[in-house]
């Protein structure tokens, strides 16, 4: 029975130590006395795993992980995982290929250690933007990532705001596609309290209009707009914002996207909105990858505020006064608990409480 404490994973067992009271507390689930949950994490974003574990109220399961001199990785769980429902949290962030490989090795180790079920928790799925072929002789790399996770031994995948929702079909098994919208909308609603009638929701391109519609509905049914954008598919990270489709004159614009990488698209959209007479622009996105010139572009784009979640780590050197980072841990913890208890993940987004029931959590 696992009650060990270390730094890289978490376990919720039949009995767990209440460190505050110093006593053993029963955690036996009624009707399922032999079921226990384990949460482990790779080395990319341990802070997020710690926050998720805190939300779940569980203890840390010890994991040994290190690199050999040639770059190969080694992983071993120092406590038994036999018969447990294990959640392997790893965000596919820089160095992205190492992050993916480490998660695959962790999953393989769990499968060979007789875990009852294995869920790959990938707040950001690597290669998710390569979800279709634009030209001949190109790969569909997102499909490859899902295939690798399945082959390694994952029974289930949990992610937040996939680049394209239909990517769920790449995995032959359950995919819990979480949306960060409840967390982000709650914050924006609070920021524009009493001024929501002047808010316009803007999509940075035509492809995310449906998401912008959902945002507008949650914010009270305000106007919609999108930025017409052209992209050179033969060159990476190259897009040009041309004009705004919709009326944003005098509006407080909320520009929503799933991921900010080099911030070229978002910065260009901010300038176009300002030229179209927007009163203010607030940028909101789920994944703050912030590669290369992203930070400088966002600092100088004229946005009133940039709001992100911590699905990937955002180090101090990439933070500035106009950036707000919200914790995604309560959402992940709620979904993990729902899966473990055989509850409904879909209902989570209808019942997810404002302020997470405990005030905003900033990362």
Protein Blocks (a to p, Z undefined) as FASTA:
>chain_A
ZZbdcfkbccddfbdcdfknopacdfbdehiambccdddddfklmmlmmmmmmmnopacd
dddddddfkopacdddfbdfehiacdddddddddfklmmmmmmmmmmmmmmnopabdcdd
dfbaghklmmbcfbghiacfklmmmmmmmmnopabdcdehifblklmmmpgcddddddfk
lmmmmmmmmmmgoilmmpccddfbfklmmmmmmmmmmnnopacddddddddfkbghiacd
fbdcdjfehiacddddfbdcklmmmmmmmmmmmmnopabdcdddfblnkgajlmmmmmmn
opabdcddfkbccdfklgcfkbccddfklmmmmmmmmmmnopafklmmmmocghhlnopa
dZZ
